[in-house]
Amino acid sequence: MNKPLPLSETVAAVAADLRLTAGHHDATGEFPFANFARLHEAGLLALTVGKRFGGRGGRLAEATAVIGAIAAAEPSTALVLAMQYIHHATMEGRAWPVELAERLGREAVADGALINSLRVEPELGTPARGGLPATTARRVPGGFRLSGHKIYATGIPILTWAVVWARTDDAEPLVGPVLVRTGQPGITVVETWNHLGMRATGSHDMVFDDVFVPSDQAPALRPPGEWGGPDPSHQAWNALLIAALYDGVARAARDWLVGFLQARRPANLGAPLATVPRIQQALGEIDGLLAANARLIRSAARDTDETEPPAVAESALLKSTVTGNAIAAVEAAVRLAGNPGLSRDNPLERHYRDVLCARIHTPQDDMAWTAAGRAALGL
């Protein structure tokens, strides 16, 4: 019997396959279904599912390495995969019954079932900035009837499960996640996603019209005041996987640039651009940004796995710092490449559009910086 490949070799082989069609999915916006079939075949969809449920039980250090490598190949796929990893790694820590965690975990292992949260609404925006959702879970015998409208439902073309942030219809409403199996009557996907970057994430709208949800799929409803700040472990997983994703995009941009500088020989120079000291210095600055990113991601992931996660505010600052470095690195690459860097015939233009999307992921820079500033001032 063949011995399984080490994780790093498996990921490298999958990433090489995904890279082949990344330009097509960016140009067309088509959802990359085949990428997820390949990930499932390689056992990567269940990386963070617990070993007792048949998964690998991967920790944050492994997950960040996988997401970074997949993102360098095709970042839209990596974003949907990152959400899968976060949910399975933190599910039990968020007071979900073990029976439910096992059910979802075993489906991920056996069937490649994918899960993600649906929190943002047209009027509310993101609940991370406060406010109650308009999406309502109306109490009925045996469970709830769910109605509402969610936007930016990343991965919705392929999700098996949607974790919908909703309120109950009680006089004093409870708020929390409601687990909904997709594809059932009363659910409509409205294809609205047409963004500058991360074009193949399938982050469309999802509308619920009186959809039945059993009581055991709404395990954590509580008064709004009982929802405190994020859990440090959950925040670390979210912040570091998003950071690793956009760092991966920046590394792909850097690698393309190196090849371009080595191959490009202007007639007036008579040698590759790589021989120019100013170019060498600028590339060194890019590598400095990415070296700092690597250290930050590895260190914080190791702390989360082996001792304790960073404080919530620190995780937010780490995400902001790493993604800021990634954006700066790609912007520098574009400046060095000149017109070829903005040509749609070259992947650097795609990497540039993709990396800019880092700014919209929670926690956003203004929230991270304000929270840190208030803490420093004792407010």
N, C-alpha and C positions, 0 to 999 in steps of 0.2 A: 504494500500500500504506500502511495506517495506521501511523504511527510509534508504537512502544511507549510506554506511559505511564512517567514517572519512577517509581522504586521507591516513593517516599512516597505518590504518588497511587494506585498499585496497592494498597498496603497499606491506605490509608484506605477505598478502595472495598470491599475484602474485609471489613475490620472492620465497616463499616456493615451488610453482609449478615449477618455472624455475630452482631451485637448483637440482631438481630430475634428470634432463637430462644434466646438465652442463658437467659432465665428458664424456658423450657420444659425445657431440658436439666438445669437445676438442680433443678427440681421433680420431674422423673421419673427422673433419673439415667441417661437414655438416652444411649448413646454418639453423638456428633455426626458420623456418617459423612459427611453432606452438607458439613460444614465442610471436611473434608479434600479432597473432590472440588473444592470451590471454591478451596482453596489450590493444588491441583495445576494447575487450569485457569489460575491466575494466575502459575504458575511459582515459587511460594514454597516448595514442599517441597524444591526442589533449590537453595535460596539458597546454602548453604555447600559444595555439591559443587564440586570443582575444575573450572576452565574446560576443562581438557584432557579431562575426562570428560563435557562437555556442560552443566555447571552454571554458575552465576553467579560462583562463586569469592568469595562474600561474606565479608567479614572481620567481626571481632567488633563493631565500631561499627555496621555495618549490621544485624547479627543482633540486637543488643540493642534497636535502634530498632523492628525488626519485632515482636519478642516483646512489647515494652511496649505497642505499639498493638493487637496481637491480644489480649493479656491484658486490656486495658481493655474489650474487647468480649466475650470469652468465654475465661476463663483456663484451663479444662480443655483446650481445644484448644491454647492457647499452651504448656501444659506438655508435651504430646506433641510439638509442633513444636520446642520447645527441645531436647528429647532428640535429635531428628533432627539438628538443627544441630550439637550438640556432637559427635556421632559422626562426621559427615562432615567436620567441620573438623579433627578431631584424629586421625583414623584412621591416616594414614601416620606421624604422629609417635609412635604407640604400637607401632611395629614390625610393623604388618600388611603383608603383601606388597602391592606396588602392583597386582598382578593382581586381588587380592580387593577392594581399594579401588575399582578401576575398575569391577568387576562390580557392586558395590553402588551406586556413584555413577550408573552408567548406568541401572540399574533405577529409581533415584529420579527421574531425569530423565524417562525414557520412561513408566514405569508408576505413578509416585507411590509407590513402595515405601518403607515406613517401618521404622525400626530403633530398638531401645532395649535397654538392659541389664536383666537380671534377676539381682539380687545378693542380695536379702534372703530369709531363710528363717525358718520358724516357730521353730526352736530357736536358731539363730545370731543372728538379728536382722540388722543391717547389718554386712558385713565391714569397714566403715570403723573399727569399734571392735575389730577383731582377731578371730582364730579362723579355722579352716578350714571351708569349706562341707561340708555333708553330701551335696550333689549330686555324683554320681560318674560319671566318664567311664571306662568299662571298655574296655581295649584289645582290639580284634578286628582281623582282617585288613582292611586298607584304611582303618582309622579307629577309631572308638569307638562304644560303646553307652552312651547317657546316661540316667541315672535320678535322679530327685530331685523336690523340691517347692519352688517359689519363690512368694513372696507379694509383694503390691504391684507387680504387673507392669503398670506404667502404659502405657496404650494398647493392651493386648493384643487387644482386639476387631479392630484394624485392622493390627497389625504384620505385616510380611512376614518380618522377621528378628528373632530374639531373641539377644542376646549374653549367654550364661549363664555365670555364675561357678561353676566346678566344680573338683574335684580328680580326679586319676587314681587307678586302683586299684593303683598300684605300691607296693612295700614302703616306699619313701620317696616319697610322693605329690608330683606336680607340681600346681601350681595356676594357674588363669588363665581367660581367656574362651574359650568354645566357641560358635561361630556356628551357630545352628539355624534352618532354614526352618520357619516355623509351618505349621499345617494338615496335617501329615503324620501317619501312624498312630503311636500311642503318646503323643500329646500331648492332654491334657485341660485345658480351661479351666473352673475352678470359680468361679462368679460370687459373690464374697464382698464386693465393694466397696460399702459403704453408709455413707459418712462424712458428717460435719458440713458440710464444704466441699469444693470441687473435685470435685463429685459426679459429673461426667460424664467423668472421666479413664479409666474402665474399668480401674481398677487391681486386677484380680482375681488369684486364685491361678492358677498354671500347674503342672501335674504332668507329668513326663516318665517314661515307662515303657519302658525299653530302646529308645530312639530312636537310629537310626543317624546318625552324623555323620562325613563324610569327613575324612581327616587334614588336608587343606588348609584346613579350617574350624576348626582348633584351632591357630592359628599362633604363639601366645605363651605356651604352658604352660612354667612354670619352677618351681624350688624356692621354697617360701614365703619363705625368707630373701632371695631376690633381688628380691622385690617391695618396693622402698623406698617412700618417701612419694610423694605425687602429683607428677606433672610440673607445673611452674609454668604452662605454657600451658594444659594441660587443666584445671587448677584454676581459672584465670582464666575460661575459657569457662563452666565449670559454675557458678561463684559469681556471675558477672555476668549470665548469662541468667536464673538463678533470681531474682536481685535485680531485674532489669528486669521480670520477670513480676509480682512482687508490688507493685512500684512502679506498674505499669500498673493493677492492681486499685485501689490507693489513689487514683490520678488519676481513675478512673471514679467513685469514691465522692465525691471532692472536687467533680467537675463536677456530680453530682446535687445535692449540698448547695447549690452556688451557685444552681442553678435553684430549689430549694426555698426558700431564703432570699429570693430576689427575688419569688417568687410568694406566699409566705405573709404574710397581713395580719391579725394578731390584732385583734379588735374593740376591745380596750382600748388598742391602740397606734395604730390608724388609719393605719398605714403599714406597708410591708414590713419584715420582720425584718432585711433587709439594711441598713436605715437606723440600726440600733442600734449605737453605738460598741463595746460589749462583744462583739457578734457579729462586727463587722469585725476586731477585734483577734484573736479566736479563729481566724477564717478566715485571717488573716495568719500566725498560728503554723503552721497546716496547710501553707500555701504555703511557709513557711520550711523545713519538713521535706522537702517535695518538691523544692524548689530545691537543697537540699544533696544529695539523692539524684541529681538530674540531673547535677550536677557530678561526683560521685563515679563514676557509671557511665560518663559520657563520657570522663573523664580516664583511668580505668583501661583502658577499651576502646582508646582511642587509643594508650596506652603499649604495650599488647599487640600492636596492629597495626603500630606504626611503630618501636618501639625494643625493649623487652623486657617481658614480663608482670610483674606484681607478684610478690613472693615468695609462696610458698604460704600462709604464715601471714597475710600482708596480704590476700590474696584472701578468705580465710575471714572476716577482720574486716570487709572491705567488704560481704560478703553479710550478715553479722550486723547491721551498722549500717544498711544500706539497708532491709532487711526490718523491722528494729525501728522505723525511722522510718515505714515504710508502715503498720505496725500501729498506731502511735501516732496517725498522721493519721486513720485510719478510726475509731479509738476516739473521737477528738475530734469527728469529724463526727457520730457517733451521739449523743454528749452534746449537741451543739448542736441536732440535729433533734428530740430527745425521742422520744415515742412513735412518730411517723411513721418515725423511723429504724429501729425494730425491727419495723415492720409488714411482713408478708410480701407486702403489696401494692406495696411500694416496693423498688427494687433495692439500696438501701443495706444492708438486712439481709443480702442475699446477698453483697455485697462484704465485709461484716464477717466472715461465716463463711469466705469464701474466703481472706482475707488472713491469718487465724490459722494457716492451713496452712503458712505460711512457716517456722514454727518447727521443723517436722519434717524439712525437707530438709537433707541433708548439704551442707556442714558445719554441724552444729547449734551453737547458741550456746555451750554449755558446752565443747565441744571447741575452738572457735575461741578462746575467752577463756583456757582453760587453756594451750593451746599458746603463745599470745602472752605470758601471764604467766611461763611457764617460760623462754621465750626472754629476756625482760627480766631475769630473775633468774640467767641463765647456767646453767640446769639442763638 
